[in-house]
Amino acid sequence: MADGLNAAVTIAPQQGPRQRGSAQGLGMPEFDIAERTELLEARRTGNAGLVHSWELVTAVDGPGTRMTMFLSGCPLRCVYCHNPDTMGMKEGTMQTVEQIVAKARRYKAVFRASGGGLTISGGEPLFQIEFTRKVLRAVHALGIHTAIDTSGYLGARLSDEDLENIDLVLLDVKSGDPETYRAVTGGRELQPTIDFGDRLSAHGVAIWVRFVLVPGWSDDPANVEKVADIVARWSDSVERVEVLPFHNMGQDKWEKLGLPYELSGVKPPSAESVEDVREVFRSRGLTVY
């Protein structure tokens, strides 16, 4: 692989707990035909992937200081998605497994001191499964904590061996009712997420559940009860449940992309309603934030 690829994205410390940058246009050089051909072949085999952006953040996408890598591509079309630009395989920079591993290695001392590590998010990290698989294997072999942030819809793509290279799964359970799930995700099915959660629990993989509370969409009390019942079946593996109030900060992105935004005018849930939902999960003996 051409040496110039190593300049695709550079992560450097700066003041404050959060740092994010697009993977587009940050030092990506022009390639000749041979280099482009080599890069496309690497993508086909999973030795390279389309990275949308990255973030250096503390205690958000897992424990400690995390280097979060956002990949392009997602099979869901969630109405409340705040990063619709990650849905398609259209934006980002091609980067190799070796590049990502090198970045993670540079932060190994920080990860060790803070209990942090690498989180692969998206989009949907399992959409580019071969790339994700190879990054997880290589980074985990360095003794660095690994996590994926996923809907679980593509969880069947992960082998049992792959699960051995994942220390934590941030699992987005969007609904407990199949019909509501289809409405929220653009027609996808709930069952694959349940099946994936069952596998994680059976293998003893740590889970942080995320549930987004969207007024008029996912906040029906019966739906909330169903989500809590599903999560409770994984209680031995679920370390925490995060009930996240909907926000419309992604609306501008939808409009810029020319996509219809169905939640225009929807207000964030009240603090009281969010706390009520948290109590539903607590009633199942779960630790809730």
URLINGI-V333396 format. One record per residue. SS is DSSP state (H for helix, E for strand, C for the rest). PSI is psi in whole degrees, -180 to 180 (NA if undefined). D_CENTER is the distance of its C-alpha to the mean C-alpha in Angstrom with 1 decimal. Layout:
{{SS;PSI;D_CENTER} {SS;PSI;D_CENTER}}
This chain:
{{C;139;27.7} {C;142;29.2} {H;-29;29.0} {H;-21;28.1} {H;-24;24.5} {H;-10;24.1} {H;7;24.4} {C;-49;21.4} {C;135;19.4} {C;128;20.8} {C;128;19.2} {C;146;21.9} {C;149;22.3} {C;173;23.5} {C;147;24.6} {C;160;22.3} {C;-12;19.1} {C;135;16.7} {E;128;16.8} {E;145;14.9} {E;148;16.3} {E;149;15.9} {C;1;16.2} {C;137;19.0} {C;17;22.5} {C;73;22.2} {C;14;24.9} {C;115;24.2} {C;166;27.7} {C;143;29.6} {C;150;30.0} {C;178;33.0} {H;-41;33.0} {H;-41;33.0} {H;-41;29.9} {H;-42;28.0} {H;-42;29.1} {H;-41;27.9} {H;-42;24.5} {H;-36;24.1} {H;-39;25.3} {H;-38;22.8} {H;-40;20.0} {H;-37;21.7} {H;-6;21.8} {C;5;18.3} {C;-8;19.9} {E;155;18.3} {E;165;15.2} {E;108;14.5} {E;121;12.5} {E;-49;12.0} {E;179;12.0} {E;164;11.4} {E;138;11.9} {E;113;14.1} {E;156;13.8} {E;125;15.4} {C;39;14.4} {C;-55;11.4} {C;40;8.2} {C;178;10.6} {C;153;14.4} {C;-164;16.4} {E;125;15.8} {E;139;12.5} {E;106;12.1} {E;126;8.6} {E;122;8.5} {E;121;7.1} {E;151;8.4} {C;150;10.6} {C;128;11.2} {C;137;10.2} {C;-12;12.9} {C;159;12.5} {C;66;14.3} {C;133;13.5} {C;-26;16.4} {C;11;14.7} {C;128;11.8} {C;2;12.3} {C;61;11.1} {H;-17;13.2} {H;-10;14.0} {H;-3;10.9} {C;-46;12.1} {C;166;14.8} {C;61;15.5} {C;-25;17.7} {C;144;16.5} {C;-172;15.7} {E;136;17.6} {E;125;18.3} {E;151;17.9} {E;161;19.1} {H;-42;17.8} {H;-38;20.7} {H;-45;19.7} {H;-42;16.3} {H;-40;18.1} {H;-40;20.8} {H;-46;18.6} {H;-41;17.2} {H;-38;20.8} {H;-27;22.1} {C;12;20.1} {H;-40;21.0} {H;-38;23.6} {H;-44;21.5} {H;-43;18.9} {H;-43;21.9} {H;-33;23.5} {H;-8;20.6} {C;23;19.0} {C;-159;15.8} {E;-154;14.1} {E;132;11.3} {E;131;7.6} {E;122;5.9} {E;-160;2.8} {C;-150;4.8} {C;-151;6.7} {C;114;6.0} {C;-25;6.3} {C;-2;9.2} {C;-42;10.9} {C;68;12.3} {H;-43;13.0} {H;-40;16.0} {H;-49;14.5} {H;-45;11.5} {H;-46;14.2} {H;-37;16.6} {H;-46;14.5} {H;-45;13.6} {H;-46;17.3} {H;-42;18.7} {H;-40;16.8} {H;-35;17.4} {H;-21;21.0} {C;-3;21.4} {C;19;21.0} {C;135;17.7} {E;135;15.3} {E;146;12.1} {E;152;8.8} {E;144;5.7} {E;109;2.8} {E;155;4.7} {C;-16;7.7} {C;-5;9.9} {C;-33;12.0} {C;22;12.2} {H;-27;12.5} {H;-16;16.1} {H;-21;15.4} {C;129;14.9} {C;169;18.3} {H;-35;19.6} {H;-39;20.0} {H;-40;16.4} {H;-27;15.7} {C;-20;18.2} {C;9;16.1} {C;120;13.1} {C;-26;14.1} {E;139;11.5} {E;122;9.0} {E;104;7.1} {E;116;8.3} {E;103;8.5} {C;103;12.2} {C;-23;13.3} {C;158;16.9} {C;-11;19.5} {C;124;21.9} {H;-40;21.6} {H;-43;23.3} {H;-39;21.1} {H;-45;18.0} {H;-40;19.6} {H;-42;20.5} {H;-35;17.2} {H;1;15.3} {C;32;18.1} {C;8;19.9} {C;168;17.5} {C;148;18.4} {C;-36;17.3} {H;-41;18.9} {H;-34;16.3} {H;-42;13.9} {H;-45;17.0} {H;-40;18.1} {H;-44;14.9} {H;-39;15.2} {H;-42;18.8} {H;-45;18.3} {H;-44;16.1} {H;-42;18.8} {H;-32;21.5} {H;-3;20.3} {C;26;19.8} {C;132;16.2} {E;140;15.1} {E;134;12.8} {E;116;11.7} {E;138;11.8} {E;132;10.7} {E;120;13.2} {E;124;13.8} {E;110;17.6} {C;113;18.9} {C;130;22.7} {C;-4;24.3} {C;-59;21.3} {C;4;19.7} {C;3;22.2} {C;131;25.0} {H;-37;26.3} {H;-38;26.6} {H;-44;22.9} {H;-43;21.9} {H;-40;24.3} {H;-40;22.9} {H;-46;19.3} {H;-39;20.9} {H;-41;23.0} {H;-48;20.1} {H;-36;18.3} {H;-28;21.7} {C;-16;22.2} {C;19;19.6} {C;-29;21.1} {C;-24;22.1} {C;-22;18.5} {E;113;16.9} {E;-28;17.2} {E;157;16.3} {E;129;15.4} {E;116;14.2} {E;114;15.9} {E;122;14.6} {E;136;17.3} {C;143;16.7} {C;157;17.5} {C;29;18.6} {C;-12;17.8} {C;0;16.1} {H;-42;19.5} {H;-36;20.9} {H;-42;18.3} {H;-46;19.1} {H;-38;22.7} {H;-35;22.6} {C;-4;21.1} {C;25;23.9} {C;141;21.8} {C;130;23.2} {C;107;21.4} {C;-13;22.4} {C;15;21.7} {C;127;24.2} {C;-11;26.3} {C;128;24.1} {C;149;24.4} {C;151;21.9} {C;154;23.0} {C;158;25.6} {H;-35;25.1} {H;-42;27.4} {H;-35;25.5} {H;-43;22.2} {H;-36;24.3} {H;-41;26.0} {H;-39;22.7} {H;-37;21.8} {H;-32;25.3} {H;-43;24.7} {H;-39;22.0} {H;-32;24.3} {C;-16;27.1} {C;9;25.4} {C;17;25.6} {C;149;21.9} {C;126;20.9} {E;141;19.5} {C;NA;18.3}}
